[in-house]
Amino acid sequence: MHILGKVILLGEGECMISQDWIYIGVFLIIAPIIPAIAIIIPRFIAPKKPNPVKLETYECGIETVGESWIQFRVQYYIFALVFLVFDIETVFLFPWAVAFDQLQLFAVFEGILFILILIGGLVYIWRKGALEWM
């Protein structure tokens, strides 16, 4: 029996998992069970008394006028997706900017290339008119 780091080798092809990994395995098994219980139990014990008032569409306490299901312009969704993409890219750039003075020259060029790709995407969607608010 040889001890190699945290894995104990018992014999040929056999090994015993360290105690640290057992805690992670137990966590991964129990973690989805607790929210599932919190979702399933109320389905059995909650009172079920549907009535027409409870089944109505609720929008901020204001009665809806006309058809409540209207079709929104696709442009709103495109604008939101463009915002989301550039917002996520900011998250990727932040660690690079914090460690900028400690980076090697290759990493600096990679960051500059990344920014140039973002600028190219911005110019593209600007020319396509996705940033025009009508």
N, C-alpha and C positions, 0 to 999 in steps of 0.2 A: 504494500500500500504506500503510494507516494503522494505527498501533498505538493501540488503545483498551483500556487496562487490561492484561489478560493475554491477550486475544483479538486476534489479528492479522487484520484485514480485508484480504483479497486483492483482491477485486473485488465485483461485484454479486452478493450471495447466497452468496459463498464466504468461508469463514473457516478458519483453521488453529487447532487446539486447542493450548493452552499445554502446556508440558512437565509442569507439575504435575498436570494431569488425566490424562496418559498413565500416570503411576505409579499413580494410583488405578484406572484401567482395567485395567492389568496385574494389580494386586492382586485385583480382583474376578474376573478370569479364573482366576488361579492358586489363590486361596483355597479354592474348593470342590474343586479337583483333588487337592490334597495329602491331605485326609481321605478322599476317595474311594479313592485309591491305598492308604492305610493300612487300609481296610476290605476292598478287593477282593483284594489280594495274599495275605493269610493264607488266604482261601478256597481258593486254588490250592496253597499250599505246606504247609498244616497237615495233620498226620496225621488220617486218618479211621478210627478204630477203635471204632465204637459197640459197647457191650455192655449187658446189663440193668442193671448197677450205675450206669453213666453216665446211663442214660435215666430213672432214678428221680427222683421229686420230692425236692428237697433243701430242708429247712427248718431251718437252724441246727444241723445234725448230729443232730437228734432225729427218731426214727422217727415218722411220722404215725400217729395212732390214729383209725380210722374214716375217714369221707369227708373228704378234704382240701379239697374245693370246697364251702364253706358260703356261704350267702347272708347278707351283712351287712345290718344295718338301714340304711335310707336316711338316717336321722337322723344317722349318723356323717358321711356325705358332706355333708349340709347344714351341719352344724356346721363342718366343714373349709372349705367354701366361704364361709361367713359370716366365719370368721377370715381367710381369704385376702383377701376384699374389704376388710375394715377394715384389714388390714395394708398393703395397697397404697395405701389412702387416706392412711395415715400418711406414706408416701413422697411423696405429692403435697403434704401439708401442711408438711413439713419446710422446703423452700425458702421457702415463704410466711412461716413463723415466723422464719426467720433474717433475712429482709429486711423484717420487719414495720415497723420504724421508718423505712424509706426508701420505703414504698409510698404511693401517692396514696390519697385517700379512697375512690375507686371500687374499687380493689383490696382494700382492707380490707373493704368491704361484700361483695364477691364471696367472700372467704374466710369471712366470717361466714355467708353464705348456704350455702356448701359445707358448713360444720360443721353448720348447721341441717338440711340434707338428710341428712347422716349420722346425726344424732340421730333424725330422723324414721324412717330405715330401722332403726335400733336398736330404737326403740319398737315398730315394726311386727313385727319378727321376735321380739321379746320377747313380745308379745301372742299371736302365732301359736304360741308354745311351742317355737320352734326352738332356744332356748338351754337348755331343760330336758334334763338328762342322766338318762336312765332306764336 
